[in-house]
Amino acid sequence: MASRIRRRLSLRLLLPVLFLVALMAMLMLRGYVHSEILADHRVQSPAASDRVPDKVLEGGPVLDTRGGRAETLRVPDRHVVLTFDDGPDPDWTPKVLDVLKKHDAHAVFFVTGTMTSRYPDLVRRMVDEGHEIGLHTFNHPDLALQSKERIDWELSQNQLAITGAAGIRTSLFRPPYSSQAGAMDNNSWPVTQYIGDRGYITVVNTHDSEDWRKPGVAEIIRRSTPQDGEGGVVLMHDSGGDRHQTVQALDRMLPDLKDKGYAFDNLTEALDAPSAHSPVTGLELWKGKAWVFLVQASDNITGVLVVGLAIIGFLVIARFVLMLVLSAVHARKVRRKGFAWGPPVTEPVSVLVPAYNEAKCIENTVRSLVASDHPIEVIVVDDGSSDGTARIVESLGLPGVRVVRQLNAGKPAALNRGVANARHDIIVMMDGDTVFEPTTVRELVQPFGDPHVGAVAGNAKVGNKDKLIGAWQHIEYVMGFNLDRRMYDVLRCMPTIPGAVGAFRRSALERVGGMSDDTLAEDTDITMAIHRDGWKVVYAENARAWTEAPESVQQLWSQRYRWSYGTMQAIWKHRRALIERGPSGRFGRVGLPLVSLFMVLAPLLAPLIDVFLIYGLIFGPTGKTILAWFAVLALQAACAAYSFILDKEKFTPLLSLPLQQILYRQLMYVVLLQSWITALTGGRLRWQKLRRKGGVSAPPGASAQQPQALDGSPVG
């Protein structure tokens, strides 16, 4: 049995966990491509050059160290090879290409793998317009500080990106932070030799425009112009910042030098050598395309996630502000001296207790009811229990308590059966694992003094809060559910009468057709239906009920899965309220959007806060990330503290709030994600019965009260 439960739990977790893992993988890929992961920005200090051959130090800008050679080549006179580093850039590379095309000039673009992966179309355009591509590593580290394995990785990843972008490989390479051949030293020379062993030709420069300094157009042109008709390799940049001076300098320099007889070719054209490009086909081509596709997907997904993070940030703050402000409004309204819903409600009411295998809890439940200080009849509807629930109730012999048996048909059918057997016009509904305080029923029915009130939500509390999971749910009930109900009361769009403690006017139930089994959240379904029929639904804060919360992860999962999925079903069922007129339209255009935003969309997007928290903690900025997380926690703590003050609760459980945010909240995320998956795939859930332990006894104060029969006299 235990193995089957573990297997079911594993299957339930599998898809959501896979989704979250894929999400983190996409973020990791995005961080890698944006040089937030594995980037190394160290730069080697200059060193001696006594181990560099003189012919290299005094030679040309093209270094061929393949096969153990140490040869250099110079660009012929009247030829200028323009080279651009660090791109492609989405803003400046197109402008550079436009100027080159305008003046019929070719160049060499030494691209990084990070930028190529993100902007493959620009690399494809470079190749199509006759320019050459060279490697400039993937993440732009100083290779003199890297291991051979890291160098190989930088080269292969850069080639992979170029292959995916343009379907080619290149044999040209330029090291980051390189200068002229004469600047080669004992640290960079071994790297150049190793690069040559890998089949690459290293290209440095003869003229550095220093355009990255933005020294002015005239100075860029001066530094880029060869003297006395010499050839040269000019270093420029098409990325890494504002390059408008570079673009302007090109537009002036190209026609001027062409008029002086200079040709602007790519490197192999200038050297009259075979092209540095070679086409890639087969598996390697598809690997490159797959890489580019994944990088594009990670960028797009991250963009969507950032928007989602902004949305959830707004929703979280908006919900907290609304809860704090409107809860204060509600508390001020119902607690002011002389407040009354209407004339006191003193007539007897019917209390329905749907019960299915509640043997461990039902005695506590029924005894708490007969201790009520309001005249009631109690109807226990036994929904085909197999554990003797009905016999236990009958054996108690309590006055005013009846048992109605039926074959197992589900909770909605049991409640409808109870309504049919009820003698009174006000119907209180509760769960079989819940106990009422002596004043609960009286407080719960007072709002019916207002003839427009059709249903009342009570104050459900966790009775078994002595364990950690119970304490976390206690925080959730006090802070989330009850502050929410105060807020929704003021906005007149209460979405749910809790099954643990709620009351209905019989005529309101009859007009909407009673409880329905169309959804797994029959309490939400009936509440929305009553709103649409034009009734008011309000919250009675003093109508306290103590319910047994799930004590295991498995049981908690089952309960919240049903709640989440049932809420989605109810929203979908009542979707026509969005376009209807009258009370239904008001609820549809106020209540449904709020419920959808705060109870469905916000919890779905909330994991983004934690995903980006993990990302920020690992890859930075760590300090700002921690500060932001504590700011959100402080806001939640303030809300929680205020809600505990309103409910007159001790603050002790709030000590576990940080741990709740780290552990409990993540479980709720996965449950909601699974509910979304079930909804989107058209899956259906059966009723999921929780296993009760009978951990909630009669509430404090019950023993001090004398129960009353229907005539108001004490019973003993």
HUQUI-V517724 format. One line per field, one symbol per residue. phi: phi as a letter, one per 20 degrees, with the letter a starting at -180 (. if undefined). psi: psi as a letter, one per 40 degrees, with the letter a starting at -180 (. if undefined). burial: 1 if it has 24 or more other ideal C-beta (glycine too) atoms within 12 Angstrom, else 0. A space follows every 10 residues. Layout:
# HUQUI-V517724
phi = ???
psi = ???
burial = ???
This chain:
# HUQUI-V517724
phi = .fffffffff fffgfgffff ffffffffff fffemecmfc dfcffgcfcf eegffffdee eddddfmnfb dccdfggmcc dfccdneedf eefgffffff fgdlddbdde eefffffecf fffffgffen eddcecmedm efffddffff fgfffffffg ffffecmcdc debcffmece gfefcfeefg fffffffend decdbdcdfl ffflfoffff fffeefdlmf eaddeccdbn qfdfffffff fefgfffffe nedddfffff eldggfecfd cmffffffff ffffffffff ffgfffffff ffgfffffff ffffffffff fffedffnfb frggecffcd ddcfccldgf dffgffffff efedfbddde eeemfddngf ffffffmefm ddddebfgco fgffffffff efededdedb efddcdfgef fgffeggffe fefdbceede ceedeedfff ffffgfffef fffgffffff elbgebefff bbccfgffff fdnmfddfce dfffgfffff gfeoeeccdd feeecddeeg dcfgffgfff ffffffffff gffeffffde dmgfffffed fffffffedc fgffeggfgf fffffffedn ffgfffffff ffffffffff ffffffeldf eggffeggff fedfffffff ffffffffff emfcdefdfe eedmedegfg nffedefcef enefdc
psi = dddddddddd dddddddddd dddddddddd dddefeheih eihhiiiife ehiddddeai ehhhfifeig iiiihiiehh hhihieaihd dddddddddd ddefiiihhh iiddddddgd ddddddddee iihihfidef iheeeiiddd dddddddddd dddddefiii eiihiifibi deehaedddd dddddddeei hhhaidhhef ddefeidddd ddeehiifei iihhhiheie ahfddddddd ddddddddde eiigiidddd efiiieihih iadddddddd dddddddddd dddddddddd dddddddddd dddddddddd dddeeihehi daihheiiih hhghhhffde ddddddddde eiehhiihhh hhgfieefdd ddddedfhie hihhiiihei dddddddddd eieiehhhii ieeiiiided ddddedeedh eehdihhagh ihdgeeiddd dddddddddc dddddddddd effhdhhhdd hiiihddddd deeaiifdie gddddddddd ddeeiihihh deghihihii eidddddddd dddddddddd dddfdeddei iadddddded dddddddded ddddeddddd ddddddddei hddddddddd dddddddddd ddddddefii eddededddd dddddddddd dddddddddd eeiiiihhhi hiefehahih edeeihiiad eeiii.
burial = 0000000010 0110010011 0011011111 1111100111 0001000000 0100011011 1111100001 0111110011 1111111110 0111111011 0010111111 1111111111 0111111011 1111111111 1111010001 1011111111 1111111111 1111111111 1011101111 1111110101 1111111111 1100000001 1011110000 1111111111 0010111111 1111001000 0111111111 1000111101 0000100110 1101111110 1100100110 0110110011 0111011001 1001000000 1000100111 1111111111 1111111111 1111111111 1111100011 0110010101 1111110001 1111111110 1111111111 1111111111 1111111111 0011111111 1111100111 1111111111 1111111111 1111111111 1111110110 0101111011 1111111111 1111111111 1111111111 1011111111 1111111111 1111001000 0011001111 1111111111 1111111111 1111110000 0000000010 0110111011 1111011010 0011011001 1001111111 1111111110 0000101111 1101110110 0100101111 000010
